[in-house]
C-alpha cells in the first residue's frame, strides 16, 4: 500500500517517515456500561476512581471454597433479575451474568437502535475458570466420569458469554471472543476496528469480563504475579463503538474517540522498550504528539514487576515526561485481568464526566503482560454532556 | 461498507501437528489415502467412559520441533501451535531471521485453550485443595499463551492474538490475518489454531449424546456423532508480490471470508444464518456460487450438523452443491484447530490437485436429499480452482474462508 503519494512539500508539517500502512479511522464510543466493585454503572466507577476510593470488599456469597488471605474487590449485589430478567438464567455462570449486565447497561445508555447488524467482541482469558474447572472436577468425582450436567457444558467454552449476548439481543454481526488476558481491551478494540472496516457489523459492543472465584483468587495468590497488598477483583465493561461518520450522521453524541490501538510483542527483558515502541507507533498512527498526552490510564497496577515496567515504558515514550493525570483503576476495583482494559477506558470516560479534565483531553490506555505482549490505545475525550 | 486492503494475500507455508502426522506432507498423504488416525485415548484416564476413541497426537515430542521456547514453560496447546508455526515457516522456505526482522505476527484460534493444563490444576485441587495449585501451571493456563508461544518461538515482534471463538476459531484467525496482510498492517502472519484433548469435553459431548463410539462418519446414514481430537495447525500468509519476489511456492490465495452469528441457540446451528455467511463469503471473495469447486465441510459427524450444513449449502447452491467432504472422518474434531486443518487441506487440494475425501461413508444419508457428494473413501484427482472452507461453533459463531489457486 503506498501511503505518501503527495509531493514532499505538501507534507512538510508531517516529518514522520511514512511507515504506517494506512490512515487509521477513529472509532466513536457512543455508550459505556460498567460493573465493578465500585458498583453498578459508569457513575459509580468514575466516582470511585476520581476520588480514589476502594470498591466493595466482601466476597461472601461467591462460593463455598476457602479464599486466600489477601484483599479482594467484588461486585456487590449483581442485579441479574432486574437487568437480565428471570428467564433462562438458571444455568448461566457469573462470567456470563457479569457480561450480560454490562451489555444491558451499555444498550440502555446507547441513544440509537441496536439492530441485527450489530456485533460483539469480548475479552477473556480462559472463559469462566470456575465453570470449566468445576465441570472437569465432576468427571473425577462422579461415580461415572460422564455424569456431568450437560446444561453446564456450554459454560466451559470460552465464547459462551459472547454467544449469550448475541442470543439475548439478536445480534447477528461478527461475534468474537478474544483470549487476551491483560491485553484483552486493546486487542478487542483492534479486532473491532478491523471488523467495522470490513463491514462485518455496523456497530460493535466491545467488552471485557472477569469473574471473581476461589480458583482464580488462589491462582493469583500462589503465582506471585500480584503484589501481596493488591486486591483480586472482578468486573465487566463494555463500549458501543461505531465509525465516527455513522455516529455523527445519526446525531449520536460521541463520548470518546479511540484514535489508535496498537499491539506488539517483546523479547524477555525488553518489555519496557516494547511498550514505549507501541505507544510511539500508536501516537504516530493518529498523528498526535507525546506532549499532547494529558492522562494515562494504567493497566499493570499491582502486578509484580510489570507496574514499574509499564511506568518506565510510558515515560520513555513521552520523552521522560510524566503525564498530568494518572489513573489506576485497579486501585479501586482490584485486578480485573481480562476486564481491565475496557475498565481502564470506562474509568477515563467516567472521570471525564466527574472532574474538570480539559476538554478533548488525550489519554493513553496501556497494557503489558509477562509473556511479551504490549499494547496501547489512544483515546480522546468527546462530547461528555 | 467494506473497505478491502489492496494487497493480494497468499499462503506459502503450512504446518501441522496432528494424529495424521507431523508437517503438511505427512498430514496430506494421510488424508489423501483416507486413513483414519483416531484411536483409543492415552493422555487421560478413560476408565468409566463407554466411548474412549479420539484423535490424539500420540508421543508428541515438543523438543524435537521447538527451538525458540522451552516446552516446559508452556502448555500442550501452546506447544502444538508453536510447533505447527515452526513447521509452516520451514515449509515456506523462509529464513527465520528474515521473518523475525519483518513486520510479522500471529493469530491463533482455540476452543478450550490450555485445557490439559487446567485439568492438571483440577487434579491438584481434587487431591489437596486449591491451596496446592502448582504456580507454574497457573502461569501456563491463560489461552492467550497460544499465540504468545508462536511469537516467542519465532521471535516475532508483531501482534500475538488468540481468538477463542470455539470451533470456528481458526477461520476467524485466517480472516483476520488476511485483513492484516492485505491492509498492510503486517507483512507476514501465522494463522491457525490449537486445542488439546481433555476429559471435560469428552464427558460433555458424551452427555449431549454427540460422541461416536469408535468411528466418525459424516454424511453417512449410519453416522453416530463426533470424535474429539487435538492438534495444532498454522498457515503462513504473505503478500503475493513478496512471495513472487522471493520465489516462494504459493499454495493458494486467500480470496475472502465472512463471519456472522446465529444469535439463536448456544449449541444448535441455524441453516439460514450459515447460508447468509456463505453468501457473504462469496461476496467478499468476489465469486459466484457456480465458481466454487469444493466445500471442506464443518462436517462434525452429527445428524444435526449434516442436515444443517447441507440445507445451508442447498439454499445457496441450489441443486448443484459442490463436492462436500469432512476430514473430521479421519482426524476427528480438533475443535479450535479444525477449520485451520480444513484450510490447510484446501491449500494442498488446490496446489496438488485433488478433492479431500470423507472416510467411512458407506451409504450417503438419503435424508440429506439428492446431489450430495461427500467424496467417499479416498481423495479424488481433480483440479479445483476455488474452494470454500466451513467453520461453525457453539455460540453460533460461523466463519467461512474462500481460497483459490494462483494461476
Interface residues (C-beta under 8 A of the other chain):
Chain A: X1 X3 X21 X22 X65 X66 X68 X116 X119 X120 X124 X125 X126 X127 X129 X132 X133 X135 X136 X137 X138 X139 X140 X141 X144 X145 X146 X147 X148 X149 X150 X153 X154 X156 X157 X158 X159 X160 X162 X163 X164 X166 X167 X169 X170 X171 X172 X173 X174 X175 X176 X177 X178 X179 X180 X181 X183 X187 X190 X191 X194 X195 X197 X198 X199 X200 X214 X215 X218 X219 X222 X223 X224 X225 X263 X264 X265 X266 X267 X274 X369 X370 X371 X372 X373
Chain B: X1 X2 X3 X4 X5 X6 X7 X47 X48 X49 X50 X105 X110 X111 X112 X113 X114 X115 X118 X119 X121 X122 X123 X125 X126 X129 X130 X131 X133 X135 X138 X139 X141 X142 X143 X144 X145 X146 X148 X151 X152 X155 X156 X157 X158 X159 X160 X161 X162 X163 X164 X165 X166 X172 X176 X179 X180 X183 X184 X185 X198 X199 X200 X201 X202 X203 X204 X205 X206 X207 X208 X258 X259 X260 X261 X262 X263 X264 X265 X266 X267 X273 X276 X284 X393 X394 X395 X396 X397
